[in-house]
Amino acid sequence: MLALLQGGIGIHKFHTGAWGWGIVNQVLCWIWIPCISALAEGIRYIVLPDAEVERKAAKIDGPFVFL
């Protein structure tokens, strides 16, 4: 839900631990690219099974990783 509601400013990236992408999203929020990518990520998070999201979230170990 964070990706859909506040994804344009990167809040969902900070929540998942990818703070590097969160900063990039905040810097680039004025050009709408983070908003479009957050919409796609939000839909992806909803479509993926919970077990798959949890497995991918366990692999996060740095600021510039994708879930």
Buried (B, 14 or more C-beta within 10 A) or exposed (E): EBBBEBBBBBBBBBEBBBBBBBBBBBEBBEEEEBBEBBBEBBEEBEEBEEEEBEEBEEEEEEBEBEB
